[in-house]
Amino acid sequence: MGILIGYKTFWWSGALVGVAALAFFLWIPGSGRYLVDPEGGARPMRLDERMQVIRDRAARTAFVTLMLTLAAMALYFGFIQPGDIPLQILLGVLGLGFLAYFVSDALQRQGSAN
């Protein structure tokens, strides 16, 4: 992936993506997010039931956040100030959904560890 990005853009951006991907895959087994089973073959990392519940709740929180925000935008740009929804606002809503997922995930992991 880093080579493809570096080929189409600057070489250093490809190197940065490659290093970030390598760091992610080195971090993930020790993060506590997955159960690591060395005899697992091609799939050594699995989610236990607690992690699946946390992931599902975080996804539900993000989905509800997105739907409520999009409904508010539809009402605002449909009735209050009719017009097109700017792309920057839609990207902000998408970022809000990602933020809601990761914050909910982190808070649930912190709360369930106690």
N, C-alpha and C positions, 0 to 999 in steps of 0.2 A: 504494500500500500504506500509506503514511503517513497519507493522508486517511482510509482505512478504519479504521485503528487509532485515529487521533485522534477519529473520529466516535463510536466505541464506548467510548473511554476518555477520558483527559485530552488536551487539545489538544497539550500539550508532548510527550507520548509519541509522538504521530503525527509531530510535527516532528522528534523525535530519530531515529525510524526512517527518515524521509525523508532526513535529512542523512547517516545512516550508510549507506544504500543508495547515495546519490550519491557519497560518499567511496569506497565499495567499487568502484563502476564507474569512477571516475577513477583508482584505484590499480591495478586489475587489468591494464591494457595494459602498464604499465611494470614489473610485478612480476617478469618473467622466467618466469612460469608458462606463458605461451602465446606462440606465434609470431604476430606481428601482420603481416597482409598487407593493405595499404591497398586493393588491387584485389580483395579477397575479397568485396565486395558486402555482403550482409546478415550474413555470417559472417566477419568479418575476423580473428578469433582462432582459432587451431587449436593442438592439442597435437602436438608432434613425438613420435617413437618413444620417446625417452628419458623424456619426461614421462608417456607412457602406461604405460611399464613401472613407473615410480615410483608412479603413481596406483594401478595394479593391485596392486603389492606392499603398499602402505599399506592398501588395502581388504581384502586377504587377512589382514593382521596384525590389523586391527580385527575382522574376522569371527571369526577364531580366538580372540581375546580375549573377545569376546561369548559364543561357544559354551562356552568353558572356564568362564567365570564363571557362566553360566546352568546348566551342568551341576553345578558346585559348589553353587549355590543349591538346585537340585532335590534333590541328595543331602542337604543339610543340612535343608531344610524338608520333605523327604519321609521321611527315616529318623531323623535325629538328634533333631530337634525338630519333629515333625509340626505343620503348621498352614499358614495362608495366608501368602504372601509379601507383605510390606508394599510399598505403592506407592513409598515413598521409596527403598527398596532397588532396585527395578526402574528407577527414574529414575537412580539412581546408576550402575547397570550400563550404562545407555544413555549416560550422560555418560562413563563409562570407555571405551566403544567409540569415541566421538568423539575423546576424548583420545588413544587409541591410534592412530587414523588420522592425526591432525594431527602428533603427535610422530614417528611413523614417516615420514610425508611429509617433515617438516622435516629429520630426520636423514639421510634418503636424498639429499635435495637438497644438503645440506651436504657429505656424503661424496662425491657424484659431481662436485661442483664443483672438488674438489682435484685 
